[in-house]
Amino acid sequence: MNPKNFILLLLPLFLLSFSEGNAQENLMYPKNEFRAVWIATVVNIDWPKSGTDPVEKQKADYLEILDTYKKLNYNAVIVQIRSVGDAFYPSKLAPWSKYLTGKEGQAPNPYFDPLEWMITQAHNRGFEFHAWLNPYRATMDLKTEALSPEHDYFKHPEWMIKYGGKYYYNPALPEVQTHLIAVVDEVVRNYDIDAIHFDDYFYPYKITGQNFNDTESFKKYGNGMKLDDWRRLNVNNFVKYTSYSIKSIKPWVQFGISPFGVWRNKSVDPKGSDTQAGQTNYDDLFADPMEWMEHSWVDYILPQLYWSLDHRTASYSKLIKWWSENSKNTAVYIGNGSYKVNADSDKRWNNPSEIPNQIDVTRSYKNISGNAFFSAKSFVNKNKAVTKLLMENQYKYPALPNVVPNSRKTVIDIPTVCSTTNNENSCTYTLNYPLESKVRYVMVYGAKNNSKIDVNDPSQIIDKIAFTEKKDAINIVIKNNLLDPNYNYAISFVDFYGNESEATLLNTTSQTNTIQSPSNNENRQ
């Protein structure tokens, strides 16, 4: 297509009701759905493949992960940037991670800021970037001689508790909570992230015959409470004040937690799930997701349901129903164990349809709005029978992440094209700078000339562009190979909360096309 043929038209936007058929297709191919992958850095699970790899290889390996999941139409990456009291970014509060550079405390060489680079690369491909921190785990082993002098083990030995061959921060100490919130604040202030993410490690999983020795702290701070209740209070306070701090700095940054998949077993509590889990959030990890949701301390909850649909003691089918019935005040996504595909004693994972079927079950619950998969290496040049099914069915079309809960609002700014510059390979549109909204992306939609552009139809998504800001304008570049002379095109803004503006029609020939207004995923909430 010759972009010079574009004529800019600003047409009235008409809100049309969905037909029943469109509603059915919307369930099969939702426009808004969280599709995330965890990129684990601890012990080099996913990335970097080795802390001693050259920087250029590490970068290439990271981009391979992004490009793989971009082709699979995922829209969020959850990247582990702190796993054992360390950092994948220059920090005043923690040493450089050995999983990045081979030696704790050693900076990358040649020097660069890995976190800033990773965020930029993710945004350039249309991904949300969720910064994943493991707050309480201080080490993966007892080899303290390998730690940097800047590690908290040396700076604050009074904060540490040895348990199960590792060291942990003592969750009971006020100074530990203050420090860990400062760690979060440093990331939120300094980086253009979309979310802070905690996983399931609060108090450590119990080990038979071992005691987590917080006796002195309990004597000092227990205030007459039962030990279990006191420990849960420590976690709740940390979650609460972390949430308050994030929102006070950047209200659009989400706070999400991915707890273990079982809150409590029904045998212990009638409100619990019909499961026989050996350990549970409430009783063993002293984490209470019900409390976090009750008080809206988290924007999303992402329970790890790493079992097959019909698992004997903890089935995906029963647990997703329980989470659907017991969640409130927050977005709910489900964590899926893609690491088990063709690699688990439960032979159901040998069926390529297990993950696709889990996604279908997830979509059958209106208040559950997506999935995340552990971990990234599962689908990078592996398990191609599964990814083929996803690309042909569940993830056939792109989807936008959901609007941040309780942040749905009208995006007042609407794209207006100020000028167009053509070259051999692309067309650059200079848009008006949004005055009222903090805009993250420009969406590009396309439909055949005789069809209505429906921005709620994910099959019409052409591109999602992270724009480069200038003082008075925004430049977006659309590659010529994405444009077709028989199509009409429209563009819209997406703000930092995930809200989408009304769309502006870019029309090649027809001047009678209309645009369905964005729904901003209200149908899924």
C-alpha positions in Angstrom: 0.0 0.0 0.0 1.2 3.5 -0.7 0.7 5.5 2.5 0.4 8.7 0.5 -3.2 7.6 -0.4 -4.3 8.0 3.2 -6.9 10.6 3.8 -7.5 11.5 7.5 -11.1 11.5 8.5 -12.5 12.2 11.9 -15.9 10.5 11.8 -18.6 10.3 14.5 -18.3 7.2 16.6 -21.3 5.0 17.1 -21.8 2.6 20.0 -23.5 -0.5 18.6 -24.8 -3.3 20.8 -23.3 -6.8 20.5 -25.3 -9.5 18.8 -25.5 -12.9 20.5 -23.2 -14.3 18.0 -20.6 -11.6 18.6 -20.9 -12.3 22.4 -20.1 -15.9 21.8 -17.1 -15.0 19.7 -16.0 -12.5 22.3 -15.9 -15.4 24.9 -13.8 -17.5 22.5 -11.5 -14.6 21.5 -11.7 -11.9 24.2 -10.4 -8.4 23.4 -9.2 -7.9 27.0 -7.4 -10.8 28.7 -4.3 -11.1 30.9 -1.8 -13.4 29.2 1.5 -13.4 31.1 4.6 -15.5 31.4 7.0 -15.6 34.4 10.6 -15.1 33.5 12.5 -16.6 36.4 16.1 -15.4 37.0 16.9 -17.3 40.3 19.5 -20.0 39.6 19.1 -19.0 36.0 15.9 -20.9 35.5 14.8 -18.9 32.4 17.2 -16.0 32.0 20.0 -15.3 31.8 21.0 -18.8 30.8 24.2 -18.2 32.7 25.5 -15.3 34.8 28.8 -15.6 32.9 27.4 -15.2 29.5 28.5 -12.1 27.6 26.0 -9.2 27.8 25.2 -9.4 24.1 24.2 -13.1 24.5 22.1 -12.3 27.5 20.3 -9.6 25.6 19.8 -11.9 22.6 18.4 -14.6 24.9 16.0 -12.2 26.5 14.7 -10.9 23.2 14.2 -14.5 22.1 11.8 -14.9 25.0 10.0 -11.7 24.2 9.7 -12.5 20.5 8.5 -16.0 21.2 5.7 -14.9 23.4 4.8 -11.9 21.2 4.2 -14.4 18.4 2.0 -16.4 20.8 0.0 -13.2 21.5 0.9 -12.9 25.1 0.7 -9.3 26.6 2.6 -9.3 29.9 6.0 -10.5 31.2 6.6 -11.0 35.0 10.3 -10.6 35.3 12.2 -11.6 38.5 14.4 -8.7 39.4 15.1 -9.6 43.0 15.3 -13.2 44.2 17.8 -13.5 47.1 18.4 -10.0 48.6 20.0 -9.0 45.3 19.2 -6.8 42.3 19.1 -6.9 38.5 19.4 -3.1 38.5 21.7 -0.5 40.1 20.5 -0.3 43.7 21.5 1.5 46.9 19.8 -1.2 48.9 21.1 -4.5 47.4 24.1 -5.8 45.5 24.1 -6.9 41.8 22.8 -10.4 41.4 25.3 -13.3 40.7 22.7 -14.7 38.4 23.3 -11.7 36.1 27.1 -11.3 36.3 28.4 -14.5 37.8 29.5 -12.8 41.0 27.3 -11.1 43.5 28.0 -7.3 43.8 29.7 -7.2 40.3 28.2 -4.9 37.8 27.6 -5.8 34.2 30.5 -5.4 31.8 30.1 -3.5 29.6 28.0 -1.5 32.0 24.3 -1.0 31.3 21.1 -0.9 33.4 19.4 -4.3 32.7 16.1 -3.4 34.2 15.7 -0.2 32.2 16.7 -2.1 29.0 14.3 -5.0 29.7 11.4 -2.7 30.4 12.0 -0.7 27.1 12.3 -3.9 25.1 9.1 -5.2 26.6 7.1 -2.0 26.0 8.4 -1.8 22.5 6.7 -5.2 21.9 3.5 -4.2 23.6 4.0 -6.1 26.8 3.2 -4.9 30.3 6.2 -5.2 32.5 5.6 -6.7 36.0 8.6 -6.3 38.2 8.8 -9.5 40.3 10.4 -9.3 43.7 10.9 -12.1 46.2 11.0 -10.0 49.4 11.8 -12.4 52.2 14.3 -14.9 50.8 17.8 -13.7 51.5 19.9 -16.6 50.1 19.5 -19.9 48.2 22.1 -21.7 50.3 24.4 -21.3 53.3 27.5 -20.3 51.3 27.8 -16.9 52.8 31.4 -16.5 51.6 30.0 -16.0 48.1 27.8 -13.1 49.2 28.8 -9.5 48.6 29.8 -7.4 51.6 26.8 -5.2 50.6 24.4 -8.0 51.1 22.0 -7.6 54.1 23.3 -10.8 55.6 26.5 -8.9 56.5 25.0 -5.4 56.9 22.1 -6.6 59.2 22.8 -10.1 60.5 20.1 -9.5 63.2 17.5 -9.6 60.4 18.3 -13.1 59.3 16.8 -16.5 60.2 18.4 -19.7 59.0 15.9 -22.3 57.9 15.9 -25.2 55.5 19.4 -24.5 54.2 18.7 -20.9 53.4 18.6 -17.5 55.1 15.4 -15.5 55.3 14.5 -12.0 56.4 12.6 -12.0 59.6 9.1 -10.9 58.6 8.3 -9.8 62.2 10.8 -7.0 62.5 9.5 -3.5 61.8 12.9 -2.5 60.4 12.8 -5.4 58.0 9.4 -4.3 56.7 10.6 -0.7 56.4 13.6 -1.9 54.5 11.7 -4.1 52.1 9.1 -1.4 51.4 12.0 0.9 50.6 13.3 -1.8 48.1 9.9 -1.7 46.4 9.8 2.1 46.4 13.2 2.4 44.8 12.0 0.3 41.8 8.7 2.1 41.5 10.3 5.6 41.6 13.2 4.8 39.2 11.6 2.6 36.6 8.7 2.8 34.2 7.1 -0.5 35.3 3.5 -1.5 35.1 3.3 -3.5 38.3 5.1 -4.8 41.3 4.7 -8.6 41.7 5.2 -10.9 44.7 5.2 -14.6 44.4 4.1 -17.3 47.0 7.2 -17.1 49.3 6.2 -15.3 52.5 7.0 -17.4 55.6 8.9 -20.4 54.1 7.2 -23.7 53.3 7.3 -25.9 56.3 10.0 -28.6 56.6 9.3 -31.5 58.8 11.4 -31.4 62.0 12.6 -27.9 61.5 11.5 -24.8 63.3 11.4 -21.2 62.0 13.1 -19.6 64.9 11.3 -16.2 65.5 10.8 -16.9 69.2 12.5 -13.8 70.4 10.5 -11.6 68.0 7.3 -13.2 69.1 8.1 -12.5 72.8 8.9 -8.9 71.9 6.1 -8.1 69.5 3.5 -10.9 70.0 1.3 -8.8 72.2 -0.6 -11.8 73.5 -1.6 -13.2 70.1 -1.4 -16.8 69.0 1.8 -17.5 67.0 -0.1 -18.3 63.8 -2.3 -15.2 64.0 0.7 -13.0 64.8 2.6 -14.3 61.8 -0.3 -13.7 59.5 -0.6 -10.1 60.9 3.1 -9.5 60.0 2.5 -10.5 56.4 -0.8 -8.6 56.2 0.9 -5.4 57.5 3.7 -5.8 55.0 1.2 -6.3 52.1 -0.9 -3.3 53.3 1.9 -0.8 53.6 3.6 -1.9 50.4 0.3 -1.3 48.6 -0.1 2.1 50.2 3.4 3.1 49.3 3.2 2.0 45.6 0.0 4.0 45.1 1.3 7.1 46.8 4.2 7.2 44.3 2.6 6.1 41.0 -1.2 5.3 41.3 -1.2 3.5 37.9 1.4 0.9 39.0 -0.4 -2.3 39.9 0.4 -4.5 42.9 -0.2 -8.2 42.3 0.5 -11.3 44.4 0.7 -14.9 43.2 -0.1 -17.0 46.2 0.1 -20.8 46.5 -3.1 -22.3 44.9 -4.8 -23.5 48.1 -6.0 -21.1 50.7 -7.2 -23.8 53.2 -8.5 -27.4 52.8 -12.1 -27.9 53.5 -11.2 -30.6 56.1 -9.8 -27.8 58.2 -12.2 -25.0 57.4 -15.7 -25.4 55.8 -14.9 -22.2 53.7 -11.8 -23.9 52.2 -11.5 -25.8 48.9 -12.3 -29.5 48.3 -8.6 -30.3 48.3 -6.1 -32.3 50.3 -3.1 -30.1 49.9 -0.1 -30.9 52.1 0.5 -27.2 52.9 -1.8 -24.2 52.5 -1.4 -20.4 52.4 -3.3 -19.7 55.6 -2.0 -22.5 57.9 1.6 -23.0 56.7 2.8 -19.9 54.8 0.8 -17.5 57.0 -0.4 -15.7 54.0 -4.1 -14.7 53.8 -5.2 -13.7 50.3 -8.8 -13.4 51.5 -7.7 -10.5 53.7 -5.7 -8.8 51.0 -8.7 -8.9 48.6 -11.2 -7.8 51.4 -9.3 -4.6 51.9 -8.3 -4.0 48.2 -4.6 -4.1 49.1 -3.8 -5.8 45.8 -4.9 -5.0 42.3 -4.8 -8.6 41.2 -4.5 -12.0 42.7 -2.9 -14.8 40.7 -3.2 -18.1 42.5 -0.8 -20.8 41.3 -2.9 -23.7 40.2 -0.1 -25.9 38.9 -2.2 -29.1 38.8 -4.0 -30.8 36.0 -7.7 -30.3 35.5 -8.6 -33.6 37.2 -5.8 -34.0 39.7 -6.8 -36.3 42.5 -6.0 -34.1 45.5 -5.9 -30.6 44.1 -7.7 -30.4 40.8 -7.5 -27.3 38.6 -11.2 -27.6 37.9 -12.2 -27.5 41.6 -9.7 -24.8 42.6 -10.6 -22.3 39.9 -14.3 -22.7 40.9 -13.3 -22.0 44.5 -11.2 -18.9 43.6 -14.0 -17.6 41.4 -16.5 -17.9 44.2 -14.3 -16.5 47.0 -12.6 -13.5 45.3 -13.7 -9.9 45.6 -12.6 -6.3 45.0 -9.7 -7.3 42.7 -8.8 -8.8 39.3 -8.3 -12.5 39.4 -5.9 -14.4 37.1 -4.8 -18.0 37.2 -1.3 -19.3 37.3 -0.7 -22.4 35.1 2.1 -24.9 35.3 3.4 -25.0 31.8 6.7 -26.3 33.2 5.0 -29.7 33.7 4.1 -30.2 30.1 5.7 -33.6 29.1 7.7 -33.5 32.3 5.5 -34.6 35.2 4.5 -37.9 36.8 0.9 -36.9 36.2 0.5 -38.2 32.7 -2.3 -35.8 31.9 0.4 -33.3 31.2 1.5 -35.4 28.2 -1.7 -34.4 26.5 -1.1 -31.2 24.3 -4.6 -30.1 25.1 -4.2 -29.9 28.9 -3.1 -26.2 28.8 -5.6 -25.1 26.1 -8.4 -26.9 28.0 -7.3 -25.1 31.2 -7.6 -21.7 29.4 -11.1 -22.7 28.2 -12.1 -23.5 31.7 -10.7 -20.2 32.9 -12.7 -18.3 30.4 -15.9 -19.9 31.6 -15.7 -17.8 34.8 -16.7 -14.2 34.1 -14.8 -12.8 37.1 -11.5 -14.5 36.1 -9.8 -12.5 33.5 -6.7 -14.3 32.3 -3.7 -16.6 32.9 0.0 -16.6 33.6 2.4 -19.4 32.8 5.4 -20.7 34.7 7.9 -20.5 33.2 9.2 -18.9 30.1 11.5 -21.7 28.9 8.5 -24.0 28.6 7.4 -22.6 25.2 10.8 -21.4 23.8 11.6 -23.9 21.1 9.8 -26.5 23.2 6.4 -28.2 23.5 5.5 -27.0 20.0 2.3 -29.2 19.9 0.9 -27.1 22.7 1.9 -23.7 21.2 0.5 -24.8 17.8 -2.9 -25.4 19.5 -2.7 -22.1 21.3 -1.9 -20.1 18.2 -4.7 -21.8 16.2 -7.3 -21.6 18.9 -7.2 -19.8 22.3 -4.5 -17.3 21.4 -5.3 -16.9 17.7 -5.6 -13.1 18.1 -4.0 -10.5 20.2 -5.6 -9.2 23.4 -5.1 -6.2 25.6 -4.5 -6.6 29.3 -7.3 -5.5 31.6 -7.8 -2.1 33.0 -6.3 -1.7 36.4 -9.1 -2.5 38.9 -11.1 0.5 40.2 -9.3 2.7 37.6 -11.7 2.5 34.7 -12.3 6.0 33.3 -12.8 7.8 30.0 -9.6 8.7 28.1 -10.5 12.3 27.1 -7.7 12.6 24.5 -8.5 11.2 21.0 -5.7 10.8 18.4 -5.5 13.6 15.9 -3.0 13.3 13.1 -1.0 16.5 12.6 1.2 15.3 9.7 2.3 12.2 7.8 5.8 11.3 6.6 6.3 8.5 4.1 9.3 6.5 3.2 10.0 3.2 1.4 9.3 0.9 4.3 6.9 2.7 6.7 4.6 5.7 7.3 5.2 8.0 10.3 2.2 9.7 11.8 2.7 12.7 14.0 -0.2 12.9 16.5 -1.3 15.5 18.8 0.2 15.3 22.3 -2.4 14.1 24.8 -3.1 16.9 27.3 -5.4 15.2 29.8 -4.2 11.5 29.7 -1.0 9.7 30.4 -0.8 7.5 27.3 1.3 4.3 27.0 0.3 2.9 23.6 -1.3 3.7 20.3 -3.5 0.9 19.0 -3.9 0.3 15.2 -7.0 -1.5 13.9 -7.9 -2.6 10.4 -10.9 -3.9 8.5 -11.8 -4.4 4.9 -13.3 -1.3 3.2 -16.8 -2.7 3.2 -16.7 -3.7 6.9 -17.2 -1.7 10.1 -14.1 -1.3 12.2 -14.9 -2.8 15.6 -12.2 -2.0 18.1 -13.7 -4.7 20.4 -12.8 -7.4 17.8 -9.3 -8.7 18.5 -9.0 -10.1 14.9 -8.9 -6.4 13.8 -5.8 -5.6 15.9 -3.0 -4.7 13.5 -0.4 -3.3 15.9 0.2 -2.0 19.4 2.8 0.8 19.3 4.8 2.3 22.2 5.2 5.8 21.1 8.2 8.2 21.4 7.2 11.3 23.2 8.2 14.8 22.0 7.3 18.2 23.5 4.3 18.8 21.4 3.7 15.6 19.4 3.9 11.9 19.3 5.4 10.0 16.4 4.1 6.5 15.6 5.5 4.4 12.8 3.4 1.8 10.9 5.4 -0.5 8.7 4.1 -0.7 5.1 3.9 -4.5 5.3 1.1 -4.1 7.9 -1.0 -1.9 5.6 -3.4 -3.1 2.9 -5.0 -0.9 0.2 -8.2 -2.8 0.6 -8.5 -2.0 4.3 -9.5 1.0 6.5 -7.6 1.7 9.6 -8.2 3.3 12.9 -6.0 4.3 15.9 -6.7 4.9 19.6 -4.8 5.7 22.7 -4.3 3.4 25.7 -3.4 5.0 28.9 -1.2 3.8 31.7 -4.2 2.3 33.5 -5.2 0.3 30.4 -8.2 2.5 29.5 -8.7 3.0 25.8 -9.8 6.1 24.1 -12.3 6.6 21.3 -10.8 5.8 17.9 -9.9 8.0 15.0 -10.5 6.6 11.5 -7.7 6.6 8.9 -9.5 5.9 5.7 -8.1 4.9 2.3 -11.1 5.0 0.0 -14.5 4.5 1.8 -15.9 7.5 3.7 -18.9 5.6 5.2 -17.1 3.4 7.6 -17.9 3.6 11.4 -16.1 2.5 14.5 -17.4 0.5 17.4 -16.3 2.2 20.6 -14.0 0.4 23.0 -15.6 -1.5 25.8 -12.5 -1.3 28.1 -13.3 -4.9 29.1 -16.4 -4.1 31.2 -17.9 -7.4 29.9 -15.3 -9.4 31.8 -15.6 -7.7 35.1 
